[in-house]
């Protein structure tokens, strides 16, 4: 048996090591001079030359192993080795950068193809059992079934947890050989979120709600939310292929792969788990975003935090750019934010543990979310809603903590018939057209504010009287997998 190894990347080196003790001849051709020297020291016949050039090949070979690191070079070497040794068995490693197209082309040339993703995935699955193995297997299989580009969609106006989770899932999709893009609708307007995106040079795609995304993308994945058309602007009839979220939904989710776990404080924590189990080391951008996402969603490890959140944060620390993180956490507050906060405090309408506050006309709608968050610091207050108007639309932002209230569903009950409303159990928002409410005299700004306050607060407090509780996870629908066959 004469064995010929063409190219000698990391996988090729392992193959050569496994072949050296077998009977027969072993011949290695690689353009890596250092590898050639090392092989010769181990008494392996190695030639420093281009493994794609048939002039360097020996006269005969029974088995050809193509094992370079480059997918393109391996395709060429497999093609030429097949022509030169038509009776030989050709085994080809796809390459570290192989795409689905490379794999397809290589299968036409070789008797057996070694898929790097499959190798890693199989290795992971071999050492994993139970629910963890099911999740990894289900996610990989679902991602690899995607035909075309995958849109990884965060919820509208994404927060750090959604942004980071989208980046991480894009990274995992690329690992699975799928072209993926992190996307969102709305705006990234909070100054800390803008700082996160700008300082880390995060390139998320802002989608146009007037354009059907199915014209561009072959499939959709949702992170940090679970229902198309509810917390995002996707068409409601879209069925996502992947959903990963730490907020339990009120309704069953139809998707190829669903991972909903409300026992962690952030979706970023789940994504850190996936990266770790697939053996993927997050780069600085992804690691810094994930850590910030965990810290924001757990309010610096004080809200709905779990042991898994601490573990995930600890695993990210060595990969994080702490200087950028400091700059993200300390953005300058605009005068508009401070003004809105002052008006929210002054105009607060408190009823028990709930505060609603109309701040009047606004120029920065994101200031509402920050004011709503700050009002939660009032002693005895567990739920807040801050709202204001601009350009004929009333914008509202709510927060709750330490209760069983599902704020997203409460706002939907209160305001969805007048506009759009929704969100998570602990943070939610709404948009309502001023409509006839705005039909007041030009000099009646104060009256308009009062009308908006009475209308929104009235419906909000009324909805609270029969508010739905936070949904709890239903174990038997925690995880659904595609057909294992």
N, C-alpha and C positions, 0 to 999 in steps of 0.2 A: 504494500500500500504506500503510495507516494502522496503526501499531503502538501498542498500549496496554500499558504496564507497570504492574501493580498491586502496590504494595509494593516496597521497595528495600533489602533486606538486603545482606549481603556478596555473595551470589550474584546478586541483582538488580542490584547495582552493576556487576558484571562483564558481565552481559547488556546493560545499557544501554550500557556502553562499547563492546561489540561491534556495537551497532545504530546508534550515532550516525553512522558514516561511510556507512551504506547509504542508498540513495535511498528517498524516501517520508517520511511524517510519523512522528514519535515523540512520544508523550505519556506522561508519568510521573505517577502519583498515589501519594503516600506521606505518611504522617503524621510523618515524620522531618524536622523543620524544617532541621536542618543539612544533610541530604542535598539538600533542595530548593534551598537556597542554592548549594550546590556545583554542582548540575546547571545551575542558571540561569547561573552563571558560565561554564559550558561551552556556553551557548546551547542548552540542552535545555529544551523546554517542560515544566515541572514544576509540579504543583499540590500544595500542602500540604493534605491532606484525608484522610479515612478511605477507604482503598482498598476497603473492603467495602460502601460506600454507593453504590448505582447512581445516586443523584442527582448524584454528582460525575463520572460517566462522560461522555465525549463522545458525540456523536450516532451515530458510526459507528466500527467497528474491524474490520480484516481479521484481525489477529493479536493475541491477548491473552496476555501473559506474566504469570503470577502469581508473584511473586518475593519475598515477605516472608520474615522469619526464623521466624515462628510457624506451626506446622502448623495450628493451629485457625483462625487468621485466613486462611490460604491456602485452606483448605477452603471457608470462607464466601465469600471473594472469587471463587473458581473457580465456585462454584454460581451466584452472582448475575451474574457476567460471562457465563456460559453462557446464562442466561435472557435477558439483555439483548442479547447478540449471538449468536443461534443459528447464524448462518452463519460465524462467525469460528472460526479455529483457536485452541484454548486449550492453551497449554503451561504447566504448573504445576510449580513447585519445591515439594517436599514439606515443606520446613521443617527447621530445624536440630534440632528435637526430635521429628521424625516417628516414629510407631510403625508397626508392620505394619498395624494397623487404619486408621491415617491414610492410609497408602499405598493400601490396598484401596479406601477411600472415595474418594480422589482420582482413582483410575483410572476410577471410574464417572463422573466429572465432566469430566475433561480428555482431550484427544486425545493428549497425551504428558505423562508425569510424570518429573520429574528427581528421582531418589533420591539424597539426599546421601551415603548410605553407599556406594551404587554408584559415585557420582562419585569419592569418595576412593579406594575400593578399585580402581576402574579406573585411576585416576591412579597409584596405587602399583604396580599390576601392569604398567602400561605401561613403567615405568622399572626394573622388576625382571625378572630372567631366571633360568633354571635352577631349582635346588632352592629358593631363596628364594621365587621367584614361585609355585612349586608349593605350598609351605607356606602362604603367605598365601591363595592361592586356595582351597586345600583347607580351611583353618580357617574362612574366611568362609562358604564354601558349606555346610559342615557346621553351623556355628552357625545360619545362617539357615534351615536345614531343621528346626530344633527346633520342635515343636508344643507349646506350653505353657511352663512355667517350667523353667529349667535349674538343677539342683543341681550346683555345683562343689565336689566333695568332696575334702578333704584326707585324708591317712591318719589313723588313730586317734591320739589324743593328739598333735595336730599340733605340729611344731616350727616355728621361724620361717620356714624355707624353704617349708614347705607352706602356712603361713598367708599369707605374702606372695604366693605363686604363685596361691593361690585368689582373693585380692583382685584381682590383675592380670587373671586370666582373666575374672572378673566384669566388670571394666571393658571388656575387649575384647568380651565378649558384648553388653554394653549398646551399645557402638559399632555392633555388627551388628544392633541392634534387638531383642535377645532379653532377656527378663526373666531375671535370674540371681541366685542366692543362694550365698554362700560357706558351706559346711557342714562339720561334722566329727562323729565319734563319739568317745566317751571324755571325757578331761579335758584342759584346758590347765592343767597343775599346776606345771610348772617355774617358779620365781619370775621368771626373766628373760622367759619366754614370757607369763606373766601380766602383767608390767610392760609388755611390748610391746602387748598387747591393750588394757590399761587406759589407758595413757598416750596411745595413738593413737586411742582410742575406736573400736576395731574391733568391728563387730557381726556376728560369725559365728554361724550357727545351729547349736546342738547338737542332733543328731538322736537320737531314741529308738530303740534297737535292737529294741524290742518292737513298733514301728510300721513297717509297710511303706512306705518312702518313695515308692513308685510311686503311692500314693494322693494325693500332693500334687504330685509333680514329673513333668514329661513326659519328661525326659531327664537323663542324668548325665554329668558330665565329671570325670575324675580328674587330680589334679596331685600331683607328687612321689611317686607310686606308680602302679601300672598294672594291678593285678588285683583286681577286685571280690571282696570276701569273704575276701581274704588279708591285706592290710594295712589293711583297713577293715572295718566291720561291715555293709556292703551285702550284700543277697542275692547269692549267687555267680552266679545265672543272669542278672543284669543285664548287658546289653552296653552299655558306655559309648559315647557319641557322640564324645567327645574324650579323649585321653590324652596328657599332656605330662609327661615325666619325664627325669631324667638318670641314673637307675639302670637298667641293662639288665636285662630280665626273663629268667627261665630258660625261659619258654614264649612262643610267639607270642601277640600280643594282638589280639583281635577288637574293633575299634572303627571308627567312621566315619572318624576322623582320628587318626592315631598319630604322635607326634613323640618319639622316644626317642634322645637323644644323650648318650652317656657321656663325651664329650670336653670337657665343662664341669663345673665343680665344684658347681653348684647349679641347680635348676630355675628359681630366680629369674632367673638369667642368661638363660635362654631366654625368659622372660616379658618381660624388659627389651628383648630383641631384637624381639619381636613388637610391643610398644608403640611402639618407635622406628620400625619399618617401616610401621606403620599411621599414623604421624604423631600418635600420642597422647602427650601430655605427662602423666606421672604426677603426681597431686596429692601433697601432703606426706605424707599417710597411706600411700599406696601406695609412694612412693619410699623413705620411711624404712624401711618393712617390707621392701622388696626388698633394700635395701643390707644391712640386718641379716641377712636370710636368706642372702645371699651370704657374708657374713663368718662366720656360724656354720657353714655347711656346708663352707666351705673352711678352717675354723679360723683365721680371720684371714689368709687367703691363704697358708697353709702346707701345706694338704692337698688333693691332687688339683686344684690350681688351674690355670687355663688363661689364655691371653691374653684370651679372651672375657670371663672373670670380671673381670679388671682393667678392660677397656673398659666393661663394664656398670656397674661400681661408679663409674667416673669420670663416666659420663653421668648418674648419679643425684645426684651430690654437690650440685649447685646447687639441687636440689628437696627436699633432706633437712632435717628439723628436727634439727640437731646436738645441741641441748640435750636433747631427748627421747631421742635415741640414747644420749647419755651416761648419762642416768638409767636407761635400759633395761639398759645394760651393767654397771651398778653397783648391783644390788639388794642388799638386806641378806640375808646368809645366816642361815637359821634355825638354832637350836641343834640341831634334829633332823638337818639336813643335815650339820652338823659332827660330830655323834655317829655318824651312819651312816658317814661317811667314816673316822672313827677306827676303828670296828669293822671296816670293810672292809680297812683296812691291817693291823690286828692279826690278822684271821682269814684272811688270804690263803693260798691253796693254790696255790703256783707249780709248774708243771711245764714247764720250758723257757721259751718266750716267752709262755706262757699263764698267766693268773691267774684263779682262781675264788674267790669269797669269799661266805660266807653270813653275813649281818649279824644274823640272828635276827629277832625281832619288830620291826615298823616301824609308824610312824604316818603317814609321808609317803612314798608309793611313788616319787615323783619324785626323792627323794634317791638312789635306786639309780642312776639314769642319771648323775647328777653324780658319784657315787663311781666308777662304772665309767669315766667319762671321765678322772677324776683318776688312777686307777690306771695308765692308759696312760703316765703320765709316769715310771713306774719304768723305770730303765735296762734295756734288753734285753727289755722286755715289749711285745708287739704286739697281744695279744688279751686282753680282760678280760670277766668275767661276774660281776656282783654281784647277789645275790638275798636276799630276806627274805620274811616272811609277815605277814599280818594278815587278820582276818575269815575264816579258813579257806582262804585262797588264798596260794599262793607266787607272788611277782612277781619277774621276772628282767629285767635289762637288760645288754646286751653291747655292746662296742665293739671294733673292730679297725682297724688301719691299717698300711700298708706291707706288706701280704701279698696273696696271691691268694685268700685264704679268703672264701667267701660265708657270712657269719655268719648271715644270715637263714635260709638253707637248712640250715645246720648246726644251728641251734636247732630248726628244724622237724623235722629228722631225730631230734634227741635227745628232744624234749619234746612234740611235737604229739600223739602218741598218748595222752599223759597229760592234755592240756589244749589250749591254743592257743599257737602260736609262729610267729614270722616277722619280717619286716622287710627292711631293705636289706642289701646286702653288707657295709657297714661299720658299721651300727648296727641292733640288733634287740632284740626282747624276747619274753617268754613269760609266760603265766599258767597255773598248775597248781593244781588243787584239792588241799588237804591230804589230804582223804579219810581213809583209814585211818591215814595218817601222824600225824594229829592225835590218834589214840586212845591217848594216853599219860596218865600220872597228872597231876593238876593242878599238882603241885609239880615237874614234870619239864621245865620250860622249856628248860633246858640240853640235856636229852636230845632234845627235839623239834628244837632247832636242829641238833644233830649228825645226826639222822636226815635232816633236810632237806638239810643239806650233803652227806652221803654219797650221797643219792639223786640230787640235781641234778648235783653235780660228777661223779659216776660216769657218768651218762648223757652229760654234756657232753664229758668227756674221751674217752669211748668213741667218740662221734660224730666227734670231731676226727681220730681215726685214719683215717677214710675220708671226710674232709670234702670237699664239692664246692668247686670253685674259682669265683672270681667269673666270672659269665657275661660273654662279650664280645659286643659288638654285631655283629649279622649285617646286613651292608650292605643286602641286598635286602629286608629287612623294616623298615628304618629308618623309612620313610615310606610310609604307605598313604593313598590318596586316594579319596574317593567317586567315583562315575561322573562323568567329566568332561562327559558329555552332559546 
